[in-house]
Amino acid sequence: MNNKWLMRANFVIVAYFVILYAFNYFKVDFVIVGVFREILTIPFLLAQVVFLFLSFRFLVKENKLNFSFGLSLVLLIVCSVLTIGSFF
C-alpha cells in the first residue's frame, strides 16, 4: 500500500459524499440515484473511517507528506467531521 493508492481512495470517498450532498441540495430525485444512495452509503461510511485510520497510520509510519496526499487527508478529515457530525 502506498500513498498514491490511499490518496485516490480518499478522493473517491470525498467525491462520493460531495456528489451525495449536491444531489440532496439540488433535489435530484431519480429512482436510480436513490438506489445507488441506499446501496453505497453505508459501505462508504465504513470506508471513510477505515481509510482515515489507514492514512494516519501511513503518515506516521512513513513520515512523508506530499501536497496531494496531504490535501486528500485534510479533505477526508473535513468530510468525516461533517458526515459523522450530521448524525448528532
N, C-alpha and C positions, 0 to 999 in steps of 0.2 A: 504494500500500500504506500503510495507516495502522495505528495501534496497536490499534484495535478488531479489525481483521482478524487481526493477529498474536496478539492476546490470545485470541480464540476458537480459533484453530488450536492454540495452546499448551494450552489447556484440553482440547480434544478429544484431543490426543496423550496428555496425562497421564491423562485419563479412560480411554482405551483400555488403558493399562498397569495402571491400578488395577483395572479390571474383569478383566483377564487374570490378575493376581495373586489377586484374590478367587476366581475360578473355580478356580485351582490350589489355593488354601488350603482351600476348602470341598469340593474334589474333585468338582466338577461335571464329569461326563464324558458329554456328549451328542455325538453324531456331528456335528451341525450346528455346535456350538461348536468342535470340533476342526477342521472345515473352514474356518471363519472365522479361527481362530487361525493356521492354516497359510498362508492367503491374505494376511492383513493384517499379520502381524508384521514381515516384512522391509520392506515399504513404510513402516510406522510407525517402525521403527528409523532408516531413512534420513531420514524427515521430521523425526524428533526432532533429528538433527544439523543438518539444514538450517535448521529454524526456530529452533534455538538460536543459530546464526550470524546469521540474519536479525534476530532480536530484539536481540542485542548490537549489531549494526550500526545498527539503528533507534535504539536507546538512545543510542549515541554520536553519531549524526548529528543527531537531534532534540534531545537533551539535555533531554528532558522525561520525567518518570516520575510516573504517577498510581498509585494504590493497586492497582487491578485489573490493570493491565499489569505492575506490579512483582510482584504475587502470582503471576501466570501465569508470569513469567520465573523466579522462585525455585522454583516447583513443577516447572517443566521442567528446571531445573538439578538438583534433587534426583532427579527421575525419571531423568535421563540418567546421573547418577553411579551410582544403584542398578542401572539396566538394563545399562549397559556394564560396571560392576563385577562383575556376576553372571557375566560370561564368564571372569573370571580367578580 
